[in-house]
Amino acid sequence: LLHNTRLLIVAMKEKDGDFVYNPVSSTIIKDESVMVVMGESVETNKVRESVENQ
């Protein structure tokens, strides 16, 4: 999902409210997961649109 972007995933918030900080690349992103990312807004918007269109 993020391999072709210049974004850094800082953390992920899971459904139960727990945070995973600096998740490894093999971390599974679930539908209910919330990603905390750093990067340019153009890049974040591209990823957001891609996810919403799936």
PDB file of N, CA, C and O in Angstrom:
ATOM      1  N   LEU A   1       0.822  -1.209   0.000  1.00  0.00           N
ATOM      2  CA  LEU A   1       0.000   0.000   0.000  1.00  0.00           C
ATOM      3  C   LEU A   1       0.855   1.257   0.000  1.00  0.00           C
ATOM      4  O   LEU A   1       0.582   2.195  -0.749  1.00  0.00           O
ATOM      5  N   LEU A   2       1.880   1.284   0.827  1.00  0.00           N
ATOM      6  CA  LEU A   2       2.678   2.504   0.967  1.00  0.00           C
ATOM      7  C   LEU A   2       4.056   2.398   0.324  1.00  0.00           C
ATOM      8  O   LEU A   2       4.876   3.303   0.481  1.00  0.00           O
ATOM      9  N   HIS A   3       4.324   1.320  -0.391  1.00  0.00           N
ATOM     10  CA  HIS A   3       5.661   1.128  -0.968  1.00  0.00           C
ATOM     11  C   HIS A   3       6.025   2.200  -1.985  1.00  0.00           C
ATOM     12  O   HIS A   3       7.202   2.534  -2.126  1.00  0.00           O
ATOM     13  N   ASN A   4       5.053   2.741  -2.688  1.00  0.00           N
ATOM     14  CA  ASN A   4       5.332   3.728  -3.730  1.00  0.00           C
ATOM     15  C   ASN A   4       5.064   5.154  -3.272  1.00  0.00           C
ATOM     16  O   ASN A   4       4.828   6.042  -4.092  1.00  0.00           O
ATOM     17  N   THR A   5       5.099   5.369  -1.975  1.00  0.00           N
ATOM     18  CA  THR A   5       4.878   6.712  -1.443  1.00  0.00           C
ATOM     19  C   THR A   5       6.091   7.146  -0.641  1.00  0.00           C
ATOM     20  O   THR A   5       7.010   6.365  -0.391  1.00  0.00           O
ATOM     21  N   ARG A   6       6.071   8.388  -0.251  1.00  0.00           N
ATOM     22  CA  ARG A   6       7.143   8.919   0.596  1.00  0.00           C
ATOM     23  C   ARG A   6       6.587   9.196   1.986  1.00  0.00           C
ATOM     24  O   ARG A   6       6.910  10.209   2.607  1.00  0.00           O
ATOM     25  N   LEU A   7       5.748   8.284   2.466  1.00  0.00           N
ATOM     26  CA  LEU A   7       5.134   8.427   3.779  1.00  0.00           C
ATOM     27  C   LEU A   7       5.824   7.525   4.791  1.00  0.00           C
ATOM     28  O   LEU A   7       6.359   6.469   4.453  1.00  0.00           O
ATOM     29  N   LEU A   8       5.797   7.969   6.033  1.00  0.00           N
ATOM     30  CA  LEU A   8       6.330   7.186   7.137  1.00  0.00           C
ATOM     31  C   LEU A   8       5.174   6.874   8.076  1.00  0.00           C
ATOM     32  O   LEU A   8       4.502   7.785   8.559  1.00  0.00           O
ATOM     33  N   ILE A   9       4.939   5.591   8.337  1.00  0.00           N
ATOM     34  CA  ILE A   9       3.909   5.218   9.308  1.00  0.00           C
ATOM     35  C   ILE A   9       4.528   5.337  10.694  1.00  0.00           C
ATOM     36  O   ILE A   9       5.451   4.601  11.042  1.00  0.00           O
ATOM     37  N   VAL A  10       4.012   6.263  11.469  1.00  0.00           N
ATOM     38  CA  VAL A  10       4.529   6.513  12.813  1.00  0.00           C
ATOM     39  C   VAL A  10       3.898   5.553  13.811  1.00  0.00           C
ATOM     40  O   VAL A  10       4.570   5.043  14.708  1.00  0.00           O
ATOM     41  N   ALA A  11       2.596   5.312  13.647  1.00  0.00           N
ATOM     42  CA  ALA A  11       1.876   4.441  14.570  1.00  0.00           C
ATOM     43  C   ALA A  11       0.585   3.966  13.918  1.00  0.00           C
ATOM     44  O   ALA A  11       0.143   4.501  12.902  1.00  0.00           O
ATOM     45  N   MET A  12      -0.002   2.949  14.532  1.00  0.00           N
ATOM     46  CA  MET A  12      -1.318   2.474  14.128  1.00  0.00           C
ATOM     47  C   MET A  12      -2.164   2.304  15.377  1.00  0.00           C
ATOM     48  O   MET A  12      -1.707   1.758  16.381  1.00  0.00           O
ATOM     49  N   LYS A  13      -3.404   2.777  15.306  1.00  0.00           N
ATOM     50  CA  LYS A  13      -4.342   2.591  16.411  1.00  0.00           C
ATOM     51  C   LYS A  13      -5.262   1.444  16.042  1.00  0.00           C
ATOM     52  O   LYS A  13      -5.924   1.471  15.005  1.00  0.00           O
ATOM     53  N   GLU A  14      -5.295   0.446  16.895  1.00  0.00           N
ATOM     54  CA  GLU A  14      -6.120  -0.733  16.653  1.00  0.00           C
ATOM     55  C   GLU A  14      -7.538  -0.509  17.166  1.00  0.00           C
ATOM     56  O   GLU A  14      -7.804   0.462  17.875  1.00  0.00           O
ATOM     57  N   LYS A  15      -8.443  -1.410  16.804  1.00  0.00           N
ATOM     58  CA  LYS A  15      -9.857  -1.296  17.171  1.00  0.00           C
ATOM     59  C   LYS A  15     -10.043  -1.202  18.687  1.00  0.00           C
ATOM     60  O   LYS A  15     -10.918  -0.480  19.166  1.00  0.00           O
ATOM     61  N   ASP A  16      -9.221  -1.931  19.435  1.00  0.00           N
ATOM     62  CA  ASP A  16      -9.351  -1.936  20.897  1.00  0.00           C
ATOM     63  C   ASP A  16      -8.733  -0.704  21.564  1.00  0.00           C
ATOM     64  O   ASP A  16      -8.753  -0.586  22.789  1.00  0.00           O
ATOM     65  N   GLY A  17      -8.184   0.216  20.758  1.00  0.00           N
ATOM     66  CA  GLY A  17      -7.611   1.447  21.293  1.00  0.00           C
ATOM     67  C   GLY A  17      -6.115   1.390  21.529  1.00  0.00           C
ATOM     68  O   GLY A  17      -5.491   2.413  21.812  1.00  0.00           O
ATOM     69  N   ASP A  18      -5.533   0.206  21.418  1.00  0.00           N
ATOM     70  CA  ASP A  18      -4.085   0.069  21.593  1.00  0.00           C
ATOM     71  C   ASP A  18      -3.347   0.668  20.403  1.00  0.00           C
ATOM     72  O   ASP A  18      -3.834   0.629  19.273  1.00  0.00           O
ATOM     73  N   PHE A  19      -2.171   1.222  20.670  1.00  0.00           N
ATOM     74  CA  PHE A  19      -1.327   1.775  19.617  1.00  0.00           C
ATOM     75  C   PHE A  19      -0.138   0.857  19.367  1.00  0.00           C
ATOM     76  O   PHE A  19       0.431   0.291  20.301  1.00  0.00           O
ATOM     77  N   VAL A  20       0.229   0.716  18.106  1.00  0.00           N
ATOM     78  CA  VAL A  20       1.458   0.028  17.713  1.00  0.00           C
ATOM     79  C   VAL A  20       2.344   1.113  17.126  1.00  0.00           C
ATOM     80  O   VAL A  20       2.027   1.690  16.086  1.00  0.00           O
ATOM     81  N   TYR A  21       3.461   1.390  17.799  1.00  0.00           N
ATOM     82  CA  TYR A  21       4.360   2.448  17.349  1.00  0.00           C
ATOM     83  C   TYR A  21       5.441   1.877  16.443  1.00  0.00           C
ATOM     84  O   TYR A  21       5.974   0.797  16.698  1.00  0.00           O
ATOM     85  N   ASN A  22       5.759   2.611  15.384  1.00  0.00           N
ATOM     86  CA  ASN A  22       6.781   2.208  14.423  1.00  0.00           C
ATOM     87  C   ASN A  22       6.559   0.769  13.948  1.00  0.00           C
ATOM     88  O   ASN A  22       7.441  -0.077  14.096  1.00  0.00           O
ATOM     89  N   PRO A  23       5.372   0.492  13.373  1.00  0.00           N
ATOM     90  CA  PRO A  23       5.072  -0.881  12.960  1.00  0.00           C
ATOM     91  C   PRO A  23       6.019  -1.362  11.859  1.00  0.00           C
ATOM     92  O   PRO A  23       6.448  -0.585  11.006  1.00  0.00           O
ATOM     93  N   VAL A  24       6.333  -2.646  11.897  1.00  0.00           N
ATOM     94  CA  VAL A  24       7.209  -3.235  10.885  1.00  0.00           C
ATOM     95  C   VAL A  24       6.444  -3.389   9.572  1.00  0.00           C
ATOM     96  O   VAL A  24       5.214  -3.348   9.558  1.00  0.00           O
ATOM     97  N   SER A  25       7.165  -3.564   8.483  1.00  0.00           N
ATOM     98  CA  SER A  25       6.535  -3.610   7.160  1.00  0.00           C
ATOM     99  C   SER A  25       5.596  -4.798   6.980  1.00  0.00           C
ATOM    100  O   SER A  25       4.729  -4.760   6.107  1.00  0.00           O
ATOM    101  N   SER A  26       5.745  -5.839   7.772  1.00  0.00           N
ATOM    102  CA  SER A  26       4.865  -7.006   7.655  1.00  0.00           C
ATOM    103  C   SER A  26       3.582  -6.867   8.477  1.00  0.00           C
ATOM    104  O   SER A  26       2.761  -7.785   8.494  1.00  0.00           O
ATOM    105  N   THR A  27       3.399  -5.737   9.156  1.00  0.00           N
ATOM    106  CA  THR A  27       2.195  -5.509   9.947  1.00  0.00           C
ATOM    107  C   THR A  27       0.971  -5.505   9.044  1.00  0.00           C
ATOM    108  O   THR A  27       0.969  -4.874   7.986  1.00  0.00           O
ATOM    109  N   ILE A  28      -0.065  -6.211   9.467  1.00  0.00           N
ATOM    110  CA  ILE A  28      -1.302  -6.278   8.690  1.00  0.00           C
ATOM    111  C   ILE A  28      -2.185  -5.096   9.062  1.00  0.00           C
ATOM    112  O   ILE A  28      -2.482  -4.867  10.234  1.00  0.00           O
ATOM    113  N   ILE A  29      -2.601  -4.348   8.040  1.00  0.00           N
ATOM    114  CA  ILE A  29      -3.485  -3.202   8.244  1.00  0.00           C
ATOM    115  C   ILE A  29      -4.914  -3.694   8.098  1.00  0.00           C
ATOM    116  O   ILE A  29      -5.307  -4.168   7.033  1.00  0.00           O
ATOM    117  N   LYS A  30      -5.691  -3.583   9.169  1.00  0.00           N
ATOM    118  CA  LYS A  30      -7.080  -4.045   9.156  1.00  0.00           C
ATOM    119  C   LYS A  30      -8.005  -2.880   8.813  1.00  0.00           C
ATOM    120  O   LYS A  30      -7.616  -1.716   8.900  1.00  0.00           O
ATOM    121  N   ASP A  31      -9.232  -3.210   8.424  1.00  0.00           N
ATOM    122  CA  ASP A  31     -10.205  -2.178   8.056  1.00  0.00           C
ATOM    123  C   ASP A  31     -10.405  -1.147   9.163  1.00  0.00           C
ATOM    124  O   ASP A  31     -10.566   0.042   8.890  1.00  0.00           O
ATOM    125  N   GLU A  32     -10.396  -1.606  10.405  1.00  0.00           N
ATOM    126  CA  GLU A  32     -10.673  -0.703  11.521  1.00  0.00           C
ATOM    127  C   GLU A  32      -9.418  -0.011  12.060  1.00  0.00           C
ATOM    128  O   GLU A  32      -9.514   0.788  12.992  1.00  0.00           O
ATOM    129  N   SER A  33      -8.256  -0.300  11.496  1.00  0.00           N
ATOM    130  CA  SER A  33      -7.013   0.331  11.939  1.00  0.00           C
ATOM    131  C   SER A  33      -6.957   1.784  11.479  1.00  0.00           C
ATOM    132  O   SER A  33      -7.435   2.132  10.398  1.00  0.00           O
ATOM    133  N   VAL A  34      -6.367   2.616  12.320  1.00  0.00           N
ATOM    134  CA  VAL A  34      -6.148   4.023  11.983  1.00  0.00           C
ATOM    135  C   VAL A  34      -4.643   4.235  11.918  1.00  0.00           C
ATOM    136  O   VAL A  34      -3.931   3.954  12.882  1.00  0.00           O
ATOM    137  N   MET A  35      -4.157   4.727  10.784  1.00  0.00           N
ATOM    138  CA  MET A  35      -2.722   4.945  10.624  1.00  0.00           C
ATOM    139  C   MET A  35      -2.367   6.392  10.938  1.00  0.00           C
ATOM    140  O   MET A  35      -3.072   7.319  10.539  1.00  0.00           O
ATOM    141  N   VAL A  36      -1.272   6.569  11.655  1.00  0.00           N
ATOM    142  CA  VAL A  36      -0.707   7.889  11.911  1.00  0.00           C
ATOM    143  C   VAL A  36       0.534   7.975  11.036  1.00  0.00           C
ATOM    144  O   VAL A  36       1.499   7.240  11.245  1.00  0.00           O
ATOM    145  N   VAL A  37       0.507   8.878  10.050  1.00  0.00           N
ATOM    146  CA  VAL A  37       1.604   8.955   9.085  1.00  0.00           C
ATOM    147  C   VAL A  37       2.210  10.349   9.054  1.00  0.00           C
ATOM    148  O   VAL A  37       1.582  11.332   9.448  1.00  0.00           O
ATOM    149  N   MET A  38       3.449  10.407   8.574  1.00  0.00           N
ATOM    150  CA  MET A  38       4.124  11.680   8.327  1.00  0.00           C
ATOM    151  C   MET A  38       4.480  11.734   6.858  1.00  0.00           C
ATOM    152  O   MET A  38       4.927  10.746   6.277  1.00  0.00           O
ATOM    153  N   GLY A  39       4.278  12.897   6.263  1.00  0.00           N
ATOM    154  CA  GLY A  39       4.630  13.075   4.869  1.00  0.00           C
ATOM    155  C   GLY A  39       3.888  14.256   4.283  1.00  0.00           C
ATOM    156  O   GLY A  39       3.162  14.963   4.982  1.00  0.00           O
ATOM    157  N   GLU A  40       4.078  14.459   2.997  1.00  0.00           N
ATOM    158  CA  GLU A  40       3.419  15.565   2.319  1.00  0.00           C
ATOM    159  C   GLU A  40       1.935  15.265   2.152  1.00  0.00           C
ATOM    160  O   GLU A  40       1.541  14.116   1.952  1.00  0.00           O
ATOM    161  N   SER A  41       1.123  16.306   2.236  1.00  0.00           N
ATOM    162  CA  SER A  41      -0.324  16.126   2.150  1.00  0.00           C
ATOM    163  C   SER A  41      -0.749  15.516   0.819  1.00  0.00           C
ATOM    164  O   SER A  41      -1.742  14.791   0.760  1.00  0.00           O
ATOM    165  N   VAL A  42      -0.013  15.798  -0.240  1.00  0.00           N
ATOM    166  CA  VAL A  42      -0.329  15.204  -1.547  1.00  0.00           C
ATOM    167  C   VAL A  42      -0.246  13.682  -1.455  1.00  0.00           C
ATOM    168  O   VAL A  42      -1.106  12.975  -1.981  1.00  0.00           O
ATOM    169  N   GLU A  43       0.778  13.188  -0.796  1.00  0.00           N
ATOM    170  CA  GLU A  43       0.960  11.742  -0.645  1.00  0.00           C
ATOM    171  C   GLU A  43      -0.123  11.135   0.244  1.00  0.00           C
ATOM    172  O   GLU A  43      -0.670  10.082  -0.081  1.00  0.00           O
ATOM    173  N   THR A  44      -0.435  11.790   1.359  1.00  0.00           N
ATOM    174  CA  THR A  44      -1.465  11.247   2.246  1.00  0.00           C
ATOM    175  C   THR A  44      -2.819  11.223   1.548  1.00  0.00           C
ATOM    176  O   THR A  44      -3.594  10.285   1.732  1.00  0.00           O
ATOM    177  N   ASN A  45      -3.106  12.236   0.756  1.00  0.00           N
ATOM    178  CA  ASN A  45      -4.375  12.263   0.025  1.00  0.00           C
ATOM    179  C   ASN A  45      -4.455  11.137  -0.996  1.00  0.00           C
ATOM    180  O   ASN A  45      -5.517  10.539  -1.167  1.00  0.00           O
ATOM    181  N   LYS A  46      -3.348  10.836  -1.679  1.00  0.00           N
ATOM    182  CA  LYS A  46      -3.323   9.734  -2.648  1.00  0.00           C
ATOM    183  C   LYS A  46      -3.657   8.411  -1.968  1.00  0.00           C
ATOM    184  O   LYS A  46      -4.468   7.633  -2.471  1.00  0.00           O
ATOM    185  N   VAL A  47      -3.030   8.163  -0.826  1.00  0.00           N
ATOM    186  CA  VAL A  47      -3.265   6.910  -0.104  1.00  0.00           C
ATOM    187  C   VAL A  47      -4.696   6.861   0.408  1.00  0.00           C
ATOM    188  O   VAL A  47      -5.356   5.827   0.302  1.00  0.00           O
ATOM    189  N   ARG A  48      -5.182   7.962   0.960  1.00  0.00           N
ATOM    190  CA  ARG A  48      -6.556   8.012   1.466  1.00  0.00           C
ATOM    191  C   ARG A  48      -7.547   7.688   0.349  1.00  0.00           C
ATOM    192  O   ARG A  48      -8.459   6.885   0.544  1.00  0.00           O
ATOM    193  N   GLU A  49      -7.376   8.302  -0.807  1.00  0.00           N
ATOM    194  CA  GLU A  49      -8.273   8.051  -1.939  1.00  0.00           C
ATOM    195  C   GLU A  49      -8.191   6.600  -2.395  1.00  0.00           C
ATOM    196  O   GLU A  49      -9.211   5.992  -2.718  1.00  0.00           O
ATOM    197  N   SER A  50      -6.993   6.047  -2.423  1.00  0.00           N
ATOM    198  CA  SER A  50      -6.806   4.663  -2.838  1.00  0.00           C
ATOM    199  C   SER A  50      -7.537   3.702  -1.902  1.00  0.00           C
ATOM    200  O   SER A  50      -8.184   2.758  -2.355  1.00  0.00           O
ATOM    201  N   VAL A  51      -7.431   3.946  -0.605  1.00  0.00           N
ATOM    202  CA  VAL A  51      -8.075   3.083   0.386  1.00  0.00           C
ATOM    203  C   VAL A  51      -9.595   3.228   0.315  1.00  0.00           C
ATOM    204  O   VAL A  51     -10.314   2.232   0.383  1.00  0.00           O
ATOM    205  N   GLU A  52     -10.083   4.450   0.181  1.00  0.00           N
ATOM    206  CA  GLU A  52     -11.527   4.674   0.141  1.00  0.00           C
ATOM    207  C   GLU A  52     -12.168   4.084  -1.104  1.00  0.00           C
ATOM    208  O   GLU A  52     -13.352   3.748  -1.079  1.00  0.00           O
ATOM    209  N   ASN A  53     -11.416   3.948  -2.193  1.00  0.00           N
ATOM    210  CA  ASN A  53     -11.960   3.416  -3.442  1.00  0.00           C
ATOM    211  C   ASN A  53     -11.894   1.896  -3.529  1.00  0.00           C
ATOM    212  O   ASN A  53     -12.314   1.324  -4.534  1.00  0.00           O
ATOM    213  N   GLN A  54     -11.384   1.239  -2.510  1.00  0.00           N
ATOM    214  CA  GLN A  54     -11.289  -0.236  -2.536  1.00  0.00           C
ATOM    215  C   GLN A  54     -12.561  -0.869  -2.054  1.00  0.00           C
ATOM    216  O   GLN A  54     -12.661  -2.095  -2.008  1.00  0.00           O
TER     217      GLN A  54
END
